[in-house]
Amino acid sequence: MARTSLDLDDLVEHWTLLKDEQGLVSGKRGATRLGFAVLLKFYTQYGRFPRGRVELPGEAVEFVARQVHVPASELDAYEWSGRTVEYHRAQIRGHLGFRECSVADADKLTAWLAEHVACKERRPEQVRVELLARCRTECIEPPTPGRCDRIVGAALRVAEETLTARISVRLTVGCIERIVALVAGADQEDDAEPGGAGAGEGEDGPPVLGKVKEAPGNVSLETMLTEIDKLLAVRAVGLPADLFADVAPKVVAGWRARAAVESPSHLRTHPLPLRVTLLAALLHEREREITDTLVELLISTVHRIGARAEKKVTEQLVNAFKKVSGKENILFKLAEASIGAPEGTVREVVYPAVSGGEQTLRELVHEFKTRGPVYRRTVQTTLKASYTNHYRRGLIKLLDVLEFRSSNHTHRPVIEALALVARYAAAGNTTYYPLGEKVPVHKASGRGLGRGRPPHRQARPAQGGAHGLRGRRLPGPARPAQVQGDLGRRRRQVAQPG
């Protein structure tokens, strides 16, 4: 116990002899009187007896000594072992209603800790705190430190056996076989000859378990595909969703950490319920972690595609960009030359009127195209090409293993668009969606997400085509630009005041 200085309030609260306690002390003299008094007050405060003089604060000894009218130095003559101190301890226990911890009490404490504490808390030091608190509640004198450690260890062991038995019963026979197979076969691998089928895996375990334990790599398409394979491998085991529903999260996390660091040969030495529970906890936690990793990879990949597209287009435009000065003067010269020779050709009349001729006019046109909407369309085109040629297979596979949901009505078009892509992910090289398929419309733009094709460019099933979805452009009376122009004029007419 750490020695701390006591102020007057602490001394008065914890070290003042009450009236009934003074009656117990009255029949004793000298060192025996002082020793009994400090034992009584220490036990009242801590629920146990001090292990020696070193645990008694000097301020407390002086304070008690003044109350029993014995010099504090007399405590040095008190004997801390022998018949006298044992009689004093028995007298104090009888007065306070405490008893020594018997074998039956130890068994009851172990059972109580296993049922109420160790099933939720696996740290021995915290279980020990609960043990001492329970002893005080039951008016049991705390056992010796060594005995406390044995009680705590027994409680942790009983709780673990109970929990693992409960978890293993919830698993089907097939699921248990698949879990055990994760660490099975390492004996044959150790005995395999160099260059054989099992060589090279060593103590890291079978490929599936080693793959599940691996941390994700850098943001890339290969990392995404690897994490998808991990998630599929974990789900192939077939763990029930509510397997650890009634188990404390910190206990599951402890099992997961234990299974992650133990070698397959060590895991095989555990009893079957414990082995299955440890591996199931590892798979359960890794499934969540891999899912989170895939979401982060999806976000990072989308950002990377956009950033690379912008960087690529910016570099191209900067390399080709040359600002043309004196645009008003050029416009005046072009207008003057055109009016002066209206029957002439552009090459004979317009080009000579501008300093630099045709090249200056080309630079002027390019400068206009590198601004505003043209730049954004170029970035969008580059982004789409990057997705189509490289990232598409990873993102399509991602839709097979992750389910996207949203309760926000604003995001419904995105969820519907993902569902649309998922429906035709396995349809082969499909250029157009089938006739009648509804393309989700974004509320802000009024157009299909991802610039979805208009109705006249939807497809109808073609005979002999792959999956019956080979694209064909359907005839239509109006082109997109014409349709949009008509709609725009109608909106302006509606918006005009009457």
Sequence and secondary structure as in RCSB ss.txt:
>XXXX:A:sequence
MARTSLDLDDLVEHWTLLKDEQGLVSGKRGATRLGFAVLLKFYTQYGRFPRGRVELPGEAVEFVARQVHVPASEL
DAYEWSGRTVEYHRAQIRGHLGFRECSVADADKLTAWLAEHVACKERRPEQVRVELLARCRTECIEPPTPGRCDR
IVGAALRVAEETLTARISVRLTVGCIERIVALVAGADQEDDAEPGGAGAGEGEDGPPVLGKVKEAPGNVSLETML
TEIDKLLAVRAVGLPADLFADVAPKVVAGWRARAAVESPSHLRTHPLPLRVTLLAALLHEREREITDTLVELLIS
TVHRIGARAEKKVTEQLVNAFKKVSGKENILFKLAEASIGAPEGTVREVVYPAVSGGEQTLRELVHEFKTRGPVY
RRTVQTTLKASYTNHYRRGLIKLLDVLEFRSSNHTHRPVIEALALVARYAAAGNTTYYPLGEKVPVHKASGRGLG
RGRPPHRQARPAQGGAHGLRGRRLPGPARPAQVQGDLGRRRRQVAQPG
>XXXX:A:secstr
       HHHHHHHS   HHHHHHHTT  HHHHHHHHHHHHHHHHHSS  SSGGGS HHHHHHHHHHHT  GGGG
GG  SSSHHHHHHHHHHHHHHT B   HHHHHHHHHHHHHHTTTT   HHHHHHHHHHHHHHTTB    HHHHHH
HHHHHHHHHHHHHHHHHHHTS HHHHHHHHHTTTTHHHHHHS TTSTTTTTGGG  HHHHHHH    SSSHHHHH
HHHHHHHHHHHH   TTTTTTS HHHHHHHHHHHHHS HHHHHTS HHHHHHHHHHHHHHHHHHHHHHHHHHHHH
HHHHHHHHHHHHHHHHHHHH      HHHHHHHHHHHHHH TTS HHHHHHHHSTTTHHHHHHHHHHHHTSTHHH
HHHHHHHHHHHIIIIIHHHHHHHHHH       GGGHHHHHHHHHHHHTTTS S  S BTT    B TTTSSBTT
S   GGG B   TTSGGG        SS HHHHHHHHHHHHHHHHS  
